[in-house]
Amino acid sequence: MPDAFDVLLRDGGIAHLRPLRPDDGPALHDLIDRSSQRSAYLRFFTSGTAGAHHYMDTITGPGYQGHALVATVHGELVAIAEYIPHDGGEQAELAILLDDAVQGHGLGTLLLEHLALDAADHGVRELGGDVLPENNPMIHMLRDLGMDVKLRFDEGVDKLRISLPPTAGLQTSVDFRDHEAERASLVRVLYPRSVAVIGAGRNPSGVGHRVLRSLIDAGFPGPIHPINPKADQVAGLIAYPDLRAVPGPVDLVVVAVPAQHVLDVTRDCASVGITGLVVLTAGLGEGVQEELLRICRAAGIRLVGPNCLGIVNVAAKLNASFLPGTPAPGRIGLLSQSGAVAAAVLDRLAVLGTGVSSFVSVGNKADVSGNDLLEYWEDDPGTDVIALYLESFGNPRKFTRIAHRVGARKPILMVKSGRSDSGGRAVRSHTAAAATPDAAVDALVLASGVIRLDSVQDLIDTARLFAAQPLPRGRRVAIVGNSGGPQAMAADACERHGLLVPELSLHTLSKRPSAAVGNPVDLTADAEADEFAVAIAALLADDEIDIVLVVYTPPFGDGRDKTEQAIATAVQHTDKTVLACIVGHDGLIDGRIPSYAFPEQAVATLARAVRHAEWRTAPPPEATPDPQRDLHTARELVQAAPDGWMEPAAASRLLRCYGVDLTESVAVDHPQTAAAAASAVGMPAVLKATGPELVHKSDVGGVRLDLNSPQEVEQAYQDMTQTVGPAMTGAIVQRMLASGVEIIVGGVNYPAFGPLVMVGMGGVTADLLADRAFRTTPITVSSATAMIEELRCAPLLHGYRGSVPVNAGALAEQIVAVGQLLQDLPEVAELDLNPVIVTPKGATTADVRIRLSAVPPNPSPLRRHLR
């Protein structure tokens, strides 16, 4: 049974789920007494409650053989769901009872989902039970589960059967219900009917007063209540000593009090039933923040912060922040962990003529996070672009799932700070050294379609384009302008970013002004505004052009104002992507056409839009075929080995369970046994030192190649013992492989990010050249092939300078196998196959290192709960 956790309900409320405890007896009796006669009858098939009370005593007493989850809302036990195994444990009886007050909020579905997952973890293959035909809510709930549910009428009841483990359809159902619940919970925060500010003082420079002023200035239509026990009025509004004194309900509370008062204030909020809390206060210790979250969860409150600037929702005229002014309205949803970054972005967007639909400063992210806001913005009609500034991920795997779905509708832009790897992680393999947390983030966003940016300036530039223009139809760019230098710079930048600057059609050429030549279209410095308009219109009419980039250098021609007016007129009726470079000036032309100060800036932004458009229209990845592997033996090998580096023989056996081709290796511990082994495997032979402390064997003289006789092998072993020293505890002997391209394939298992797979240039150059590509699992053949093609060394596989092409397909299959191994076996912390020798005949691993590490029980990825 999983540990205690919190989940969101369909109405946005919060329920606490945990295993049944023996001391739950009184609360279960109260649940029976509160239940309607109909609910008790549908659960216990009897109209009286005596049997129900007796049953609750039984399941909380000694000897109970079942597994049960209970749910509490606002501290009150409101539901119980259980399964009781029978027939050897592969089948189990299922039962559930919900308080009438929480029916219809999705709690029963949540309990059944988690109960089914737990049952599958315990080897149950079928859940069963009897359902009365008139129990329509239960029948509808079962059909909504997304699992293989069958109902068969027999002897006056519906016989229920749920096949386990859950089918793939459950993930779709889970995601849909998560989305609805997350959105409902944040609607209550971002669309409050009334707001109270605790800590609103009379000093205009105080944070609480500034929030109050922001709410007033934004025109918030609902009641605004300053909470201040020492004032009768603040900012012209009636002040109240506490929340209980406020007439009418309060939905949202903004807290701006010293850190030592935050918990008391939060308890007051919980006592009056608020639904949203924004804590601006900084300096809360870790224990205080944990208690703050515990209070909020128990009361069903969504918490923003602490240590944040506040929240803004333009559609609701809500500015519950202490920003210096009300953010400009626009189509961008903005989240930031940094208040300073957020203030700068909002200010810059306003200067450039655009703004936000809503803004949330999440601060320490104790509760509301990027995942929650992605769910909210997905369906928000006022948001076209989502922009994130993050310093950490709360649940990276969940982020990947949500972002992949949301990004198919609305572009997600992200700046993630902390690219440098300064943690000094204790890793010993090539892959783990290269697979930094930042590499994991890059792989994660690649899988989810998120556009990761290097700077806040890039975030602003890209958000402006997405918010104002349609996605590009293709990569073909026409450049038109009045200055050859900036236009040439734009064309060069297009080439660097993989965009095309094609020759123009004869039809388009015939419409050009006489001074224009080729593409870029140079109108010369004297070009008037009308000439710009004619040239732009001709380019937009060309079916061989997808994008028009206008490059204008002021003050030539008719000047900046008239030229921008001509640009706006020319693109009035097009659905193609148009952007401008007004040299030296960032801005927005006519509210629709983003302009950039420099050509490279404009093209870099455009390239991101092109790549995102291609990601959206790419065919879905092929289904991952059922892998051919000996999972039973693989798990036995992992369970039998101690934590740390596996013995070479065991590591090789583990890889063979997944079909990885390895050269034959013989473990030896003496010069003479090494010589005998070389005779057995064949000449020429290879001798490699082994030992748990040996990482880079070649660096310390631990590898000898091209040994052509047993005597050479024996002497090599003796020499190696002297050279390597005590770190050498033995060696392996292999037959020398035919020459080929040396590649490294590896992986790491991050507890948060999950498995990360790497391919790169192998052998002794693995670290020197740093030529590698990463992906999160699952890995398909097509994604493995894409990884290979990303490498700078990829031409070596395809017949570089007349060499014989090698079998890159076999290499891709090996990458897929490694990905599957890492998914199946979370105990595999690090894995290196280096080198993998790729030849025309196949891909053979010459050396393998695998490190095991104990991991906590790995719950199903379908389990979900609040952070």
N, C-alpha and C positions, 0 to 999 in steps of 0.2 A: 504494500500500500504506500503511495507517495506521501511525502511529508506534507505539512500544512502549507497552503498557498491560497492566494486571492484571485478571484476571477470577476470579470465584468458581466453584468446581466444585460438583457436586451434593452431595458429602460435606462441604462447608464449607471445603475447602482452597482454596488460591490458586495460580493458574497465571499465568505471565508470557508474554504473546504479543508477538512482534516480527517484523519482516521477516527473511528469511533473509540471512545474511552469508557472504562467501567464506571466512571463518575458521571456519565451522561444520563443515567437512569432518570433522575427527577426531571431533566429538561425534556426527555422523550415522553414522559407521562404528561407534561404540560402540552406537548405537541399533539398528543392524542386528544386531550381535553379541548384544545382549540379547534381541532378538525371538525368539519361539518359531518353530520350523520352520513351524507352521501359519500364524502371522501373516505371515511372509515370503512364503509361498506365496499367501495370499489377496491380498497387495498386488502381488507381482511375477509371479505365475502360474508360478513355478518353485520347485523344492525347494532349489536351491543358493543360496548367498549371494554368489557371485562377481559375478553380474550386478547384484545390488543395490548392492554396493560400488562397482562401476564407475559406476552411475547417480548415486550420491551425489557422486562426483568430477566428473561432468558438470555437475550443477546448481550446484555451488559454483565451477565454473571459468568462464573467460571465454566469452562468447557465449550464455549461458543466456537464453532468450527468455521464460521463464515468470515468474510471480509466486508467491512462496511465503511462508507464515507458519510460524514454528516456535514451539513452546511449551516452556517450562522450568518445572519444579517443584522447589523446593529447590535451584535452581541447576543442575539437570541437564536436558539437552535430552531431552524425552520424546515429541515428536510433530512431524510436519511435514505440512502440507497445501499443495497447489499447484494452479494452473491454468495451462495453456499455450494462448494464443490461436492460432487458425488460421482459414483461409477468410476472410481480410480482417479478422479481429479480432472478428467478431460471434459466433463460436463458440469454445469452449475445452474442452480436456480436463482433467478433474478427477482428483486422486489424493490419498490420505491414508494415513499410517502412524502408528500409536500404539504406544507401549511397552505391553507386556502389563500392566504394573503399574498403569497409569492407565485401562485400559479399563473402561467402565461408570460413569465419574464425570462424564460429560457434556462432556469436553474435545473429543471429535471433533465433537460438534454445534456447540460454540462456534467451533471453527476453520472449519467449513463455513459457518456463518452469516456470519462476518466475511469469509471468502474470497468468498462470493457477493455481498456488498455491494460489495466492492472491484472485483470483476469488472463489476458493473453500472455502477459509477462510470467504468470504462474502456471502456464501450460494448459489452461482451459481452452478448448477448441469450440465449445458451443455453450451459449447462455440460453436458458429456457425459462418459461413461466406461463402462468395462466392469466388471461386478461378477459374481464367481462365484456361482452359485446357492446354494452352501453357506455363503456369507458372510452369515449371518443377522444378526449384530450391525450390519453396515454397512447392510443393507436396512432394519432397524428404525430405525436412526439417521436415514436419509434420510426415512422416512415421518413421523418425529417433527419434522422441520424446520419444518413450517408453510409450506412453499413448494410451488409447482406441480412435483411430482416425478413422473416417469413411468418405469416399468421395462418393457422389452419383451424377452422371451426370444428369442435368435437365435444360432445357431451355438454353442451350449453355454454362453453367458453371458447375463446380463441387461444389456441396453443401457440405460444411465441417461441421462435427459434432465431437466435442471432449467431451467425458464423463468425469465428475468430481465426486468425487475427483480423483486424479491421481491413476493409478493402481500401483501394486508393480513393474511392469516392468520399471517404470520411474527411480527407484533407480539404476538399472543396467545401464541404459543409462547415467544417471548423473555421476556415478562412472567412466564409460569408458571415457566420454568426459573430466572429471576432470583429469583423468590420462594422456590423450594425451596432454592436455594443460599444465599441470604442468611439464611434461617431456620436452616439447618443450621450455618452458620458461627457464629451467635450462640447457638445452643443449647449449643455447646461452651464458650462464655464464661459463660453464665448458669446452666448446670447442670453445673458442674465436679465431678469425682469427688474431687479433692484441690486444695488451695490452698497456695501458699507466699507468704510476705511477706518481701521483701528490704528490709532496713533496719528490721527489728523490734528496737528497742532495749529496754533494761530500764527506761528512764524512762517512767513512766505517761503523762506529758504529750506524749511524742513521737508523731508521726503514725503511724509504723510500729507502735508498741505499741498505739495506739488501734485500728488496723485489726485487729490480732490479737485484742484484747479484744472487738471487735464480732463477729468470726467466732465466738468462743467463746460469747458471750452469746446470739447468735441460734440456737445449737444446731446449727451446721453438722455434718452427720453424717459427713463424710469426714475424712481426715487433714488436719491443719493444721500447716504446717512454718514456724517462724520461721527466717530465714536471717540469721545474725549470727556472723562469725568470731571475735568477742571474748566470746562467752557460751556457756555450756553449756545454760542454760535461759532461756526468756523466757515470762512469764505461766504458769509451770507446765508448759510444753511443751518438749520436747527441741529445742535449736537446732542448726543445721548450718552449717558454714562456707561452703558454696556449694551450688548445685543438684545438682552431681554427687554430693555426699555423701548426698543424700536417698535413703532406701530406697524403691523403687517409683516409678512415674511421677507427674509433676505436670502437671495440666491448666491451672490458672490461676495466674498470678504477679502479685502486687501489688507495685509498685516505689515505695518511699518513701526514696530516697537523694538526696544532693545532685546538682545538675544535671550537674556534671562527671563523675559516675560512671554516668550513665544509659545511655550508649551501650555501655560495657563490660558492664554488667549485661544489656542487651538481647542482646548477642552471646552471652553465656552461656546465656540463655534459648533462643536459636535453636539452640544446639549440642545441647541435651538434648531438643528436640522438643516444647516446650509449644505449646498451641494458642490461649491467650488471655493478653493482657497488659494490665494496668491501670496506667498511669503517673500517679501523683499529683503528681509533681515539677513545679513551676512554674519559669519563668525560663529555659527552653531557647531558644537563639537559633534564627532561622529555618533556618539551615543544619543545626544539630543536629537539629531536628525532622524535616527532610527525610531526613537520614541514618537517624534512628530508624525512620521509615516504610519506608525502603528495606530495612533489615534485616528488619523484620517481614514485608514482602511476600515477600521472597526465601525466608523460612523458613515461609511459610504461617500466620503468626500474625495474629489480629485484635487490633487495638490500640484501647483506650479511653483517651482523653486525648491528650496529657499535660495537666497543670494541671487536675486534676479532683478531685472528692470521693470517687469510687469507684462501686461498683455494688451493688444490692440485688435479690434475687429471693426473695420471701416463700415461694413454693412449694418452693424448694430449701433454705430456711433459710439463705440466703446473705446475709450483710451484710459485704461487702468494702469498707467505707467508714470514714471517720473522723468520721461524724456523731455528735452527742452521745448518741444512743440508737438503738435499733432502730425503724425506721418502723412505724407502725401498719398492720396488714393491711387491704386493701380491694380494689376492683375497678378502680383507676386505674393505667395505665401512665404513668410520668412521665419525661420527658427534660428536662434543663436544661443550657444552656451556662454558666450562672452558678451557682457553688456557693452563694453567699449567698442567691440567690432560691430555690434548691432546698431549702435548710435551712429557710427561712421557710415555704415551701409545705407541706413535710412536717410541720412543727410545727403549723401551723394546721389541716391536715386531721385530725391526731390529736386536737386540742382539740375539733373539730367532730364527732368520732365516726366518722370514716372514715379511709381510708388508701390504700396503693398495693399493686398486685400485684407490680410491679417498678419500679426506679428506676435510671436511668443518668445519671451526670454526665459529659457528653461533653467538657467543657473546650474545648480548642483544636480538637477534631474532626479530628485528623490522619487518622483512618481511619473508625472507626464514627461514623455520622451519623444524622440523623433519618430519612433514607430507609431505612437498614438496619433501624432499630428499628420503623418502620411495618411492614416486611415480617415482622418477628418477632411483633409484637403482633397482627397480623391473625388468626393462627390460635391465639394463646395463650388457652386456655380460662379462665384466671384474670383476663383483662383485658376489661372492657366499655367503657372510655373511655380515650382516649389524650390526654394533655396535654403540650404542648411549650412550652418557653421557649427561643426562638432569638434569636441575635444576627446570624446570617448563614445564607445558603443555600449548600450546596455545589454542588448540581445542581438548579436550580429546575424545569426541564422534566421531569426524572425524578420529582421530588417531586410535580408535578401529576398525572402518570399514576398513581403509586402511591396517592396520597391519594384520588383519585377512586374507585379500586377499594375501598380499605380503608374509606373513609368511608361507603360504601353498607352496610357491616356494623356499623361501630363509629364513633361520633362522634370527630372529631379536633379538639381545641381548641388554639389557638395564640396565644401572646403573642410578637410580633416587635418587639424594641426597635429604635430608630433611625427613628422616623417623621419627624423633621425632616430637611430637605434642606439640610445645611450644607456640601455639597461644592463649591458654586460651579461647577457644570458649565458648560462653554463651549458653550452651545447658542444657536441663533439663530431658531428657529421657535416659534410659539405652542405647538404640540403638545409639542415636546421640553421646553419650559420647564415645562409642566403635568405631563408624564409622568415624574414623579420616580421613583426606585427604589421608594419606598413605594407610589406608585400602581400600579407594576408588581406589587408583592406583593399588593395588594388585588385586582387583576384575576386574579392567579394563584390565590389562595385561593377567589375566587368561582367560577372554572372547576372547581376540584377539590372543592368542597363543604366545605372546611375552615372552621371557625368561628373567625374572627380576633377577638381580644379586646383591649381597650385597657389592661387592667391585670391584675396578678396576682390582685387581689381578684376580678375578674370571672372569671378562670380557675378559682379555687377554687369560687365560687358555682355556676358552670355545670357543672363536673365533678361536684359533689355531686348535682345534679338528675339528670344523665344516669346516674350510677352507681346511683341508688336507685329511679328511677321509669321506667315505660314511656314511650315517645315519645307526645306528644299526638296524638289522632285528628283534631283540627281546631282552630279558633280560638275556639270558644265557651266562655267562662269564666263560672262561677258564683262569686260572692264571698259568703262568709258569715262573720259575726263579731259582736263585742259592742261595737263602738265605731264610730260613724258617721264620724268624721274619718278614721281610717286606711283604712276601707273606701272612702270617697269618693276618697282619694288613690290607692288601688289601681285603682279604676274609671277615674280620669283617666289613670293610667299605661297601662292597657290600651288606651284610645283612642289615646294617642300612639304606641303600638307596633303599632297595627293589629289588636289583638285585639278580639273581640266580647264584649259583656256583654248578652246577649239578655234579653228578657222571658221569664219563666218560664211553663210550661204550667199550665193550670187544675188538672191532676192533681197537679202538684208543689205548687201553691199550697195545695191542700187538705191537704197533709201538713205544711205549715210550722207552727211554733209561732205562736200568735196574735199575738205582738208583731212578727213579721217582716213587712216590707213591701218588695215589689219585689226587684230584683236590682241592687245588693247586698242580701243578706238580713241585716237588722239585728236581732239577737237581744236587743239592749240590754245595758247593763252588768251587770244582775243575772242574766243568763242562767247557768244551771247547766250542768254538764258534760253531763248527759243531754240537755238541749235542743240542745247542739252536735251530739251523736251523731245525734239524730233528724233535724235539719236537713241534716246532711251526707249521711246515708243517702238522704233524699228527693232531694237534688240529684244524687247519683250514679245514681239510678234513672231520671233524666230523660234520654230519648233525644236531647233537643235541647241537652244540655250535654256538652262534651268534657273539661273541666278544672274541678276544684274548688280554689279558693284560700281557705284558712281564715285569717282575720285575728283574732287574739286579743290583747287588751291586758291583761296581768296587772297587779295581782293580783285583778281583779274576778271575780265569780261564785264558783266553787268553787276558784279558784286555778290556778296554772300546771300543777302535776303532774297533778291530776285531769282537767283539760281536755285535756292532751296524751294521757292514757290513753284518754279518750273519743274523741279524733280517731283514735288508732291502732285502736281497736275498730271504729269506723264504716267504716274503709277496708280492713278485713282481707281482704275477698274481691273487691275491685274490680280491674279491669284498666285503669281510667282513670287519668289523670295527676292526682295530688293533691300539693299543696305548701302550706306554711303560712307565715304571717308572725306570729311571736310577738314582738310589738313590743319592741325593745330587746335581743333575744336571738337569736344565730345558733346553729344546732344541727341535730340529727337526731333526729326523734321515732321511737322504737321501731325504730331502725336502718333505717327504710324511707322516712320522710317528711322531706325536707329542709325546714328552717325558716330564715327570714331575719328580720333585725332590723327591716327597714323595708319598707313596701309597694312602693316604687319598685324596690328591690333585687330583690324576689321577682318582680315583673312583668317587669323587664328580662331576668332569667334565663329566665323562662318563654317570653318572645318568641323568644329564641335557639333554644330547643327546638322551638317551633312552626315556625320557618323551616327548621330542619334536617329536621324530619319532612316538610315539604312538598317540600324538595329531594329527599329519598329517594323519594317517591312520584310525583314529576313524571314525565311521559312522556319517554322518551329523545328527544334532539334529532333533528330530521329529518336524513336523510343529506345531506351537502353535494353538490349536483349538480356534474357536471363543468363547470368554469367555461368560459365563452366568452371566450377571449382569444388574442391573437397573441403567444405566448410567445417565438417565434423573433425577431421584430422587437424585442420588449421587451428581450431579452438583448443584442441587437446595439446598441441605443441606450445601454444601461448600460455595455457594454464599450468603446464608442467615446468616451464622455464622461470627462473627467478627474475626479479626486476634487474634491469641493467642490460648490457650488451649480450645478445644471444651468441651461443657457440656457433662458429661458422657452419658446422654440419646441420644444426637445427635450423639456422636461418635459411639455408639452402632448401631444406625439406619444406619449410613454410612457403617459400616462393614457388616451389614446384606444385603445391596445392592449388595455385592460381595459374598454372600453365606457363610460368616464366621459364624460358630456356636458359640454363646455366651450364657453363663448362664444368666437366667433372673435376672435383676437388678431393684430394686425399689429405686428411690431417696427419701430421707427423710431429714427433717430439725429439728426434735424434738424427744426427747426420746419416747414419746407416739406414734408418727407416725412410728417410727422405730419398736416398738413392734408390731403394727398392721401389718406392712409390713412383719415382720417375720412370723406372723400367716398365712399370705396369701401365701408366697412362700414355707413355710414348714420348719420343723426342721430336723436336726440341721441347724442353720443359721450362716451367716458370716456378720459382720459389718465392713465397710471400710469408713474411713474419706475421704471427698473430699474437694478440694480447689485448686485454681490455683497455690498456692505456694508449695503444697505438692507433692514431687517427690518420696521419699522413705518412704512410709507411715509406713512400719513396723519398721523403725528405730526410729520413734517418738511415737510409741504406737498407730498408726492409723489403726491397723487391729486386730480384735478379731474373733477367730474361735470357732467352736463347741459350739455355744450358743443354749441351749436346751429348752428354754422357753421364752415367751414374756417378763417375768420379767427380765431374764438375759440380754436380748437385751436392755431393757430400762435402766438398771443399767450400761451396757457397754457404752451406748451412753453418759450418764452423766459423767462417768469416763473419757471417751475419750475427752469430751469437756474440762475437766480440764487439762488433760495431754498434748493434742496437742495445745490448746490455740487458739488465733485468726486466725491462719492459717486454721483452720477447719471451713468451711462455710456450711457444711452439711455432708451427708453420703449416702452410698448406702447399701441396704440389699440384700443378695443373699442366696440361699439355698447352704449348704455345698456340694461341689462336692465329688464324690467318689475318692479315692486315685488313683494316676497315676503318670506318669513321668512328672515333671514340666519343660516346655520348654519356651523360649522366642522367639517370632517372631516379627521383627520390620523392620523399614526402615527409610531412610532419602532421601530428594531430594536436591542434590547439583546443584546449577545453572550451573556449568561447566560440572560436570561428569554425571549429570542426576540421576535417582533413583538408590539407593543402598539398597539391601534387606539383612537382617541378620537373622540367626537362631542360637540358642545357648542354653546352660543349663540355665534354668529359675529359677524363685522364688528368694529367698533371696541370692542364690549363683550366680546370673547372673553376678555381677561385681567381686565377689571374685575369681571365677575359670577362668574367661575370656575364656571360652570354646565356641567358636563361629565361624561361617563361613559366608562369604559375597559373593554376586553376583550382577552384574549389570543386569538390565532388558533388554529384556524380560526373564522371568523365565518360563521354561517348567517343566513338572512333572519330567523328567529325571534329569534336573539340580537341582531341589529342592531335589530330592532323593540323588544326589551326595553331596549336602550341608549337609544333615543330616548325611550321612556316614562319612563325614570329622570330625565330632565331637568326642571328646574323650568319651563323655557320650553316644554315639550311641548304645553300647551294652545293655544299660538299656532298650532300646526300643525293643530289640529282644529276651528278655528272659534271662537276666543276672543271672547266678547262680541259675537257676531253677525257676525264676519268670515267670509270664505269659507274653508272648509277647503282645505288645500294637499295635495299629493301626497306624503305621508309614505312611501308604499311606494317611490317612486323614490329617496328619500333612503336608505332601508334598502338598496336595491340598490347604491347608490354606496358605502356603508360596507362591504358584502360585497366589492366590487371592490377597495377599498383594502386590505382584509385579505388578499385573494388576492395582490395585487401585492407586499405586504411578505413574504409567505411565499415567493413565487417568487424574489424578488430581495433577498437579504440585504445587497447593496451599498447599498440605499436606507436611509440612516441616519435621515433625518428627512423628513417629508412634511407639508405644509399645503395644504389646499384651503379657502381663506377669502377671501371668503365663498362658500358654496354657496347660491344663491338658490333657495328652494323655493316653487314656485307651484302652482296647481291643475293645470297641465300637466306639471310634472316638476321635476327638480332640476338646475340648471345651475351649474357652477363658474365663478366670475368671476376667480379669481386662484389660482395654484398656485406652490408653492416646494418643490423637492426637492433634498436634499443627499445626495451619494454619498460613500461611504467604503470604502476597501479592507478586505476581510475575509479571514480565513484560509479555506482550503477548508472548505466546509460539509458535514460528513459526514452520512450518513443518520441520522435520529433513532432508527433501530433499533440503531445501534451503542451498546453499553453496556460500561462497565468501572467498576472501583472508582474512587472519587474520588482 
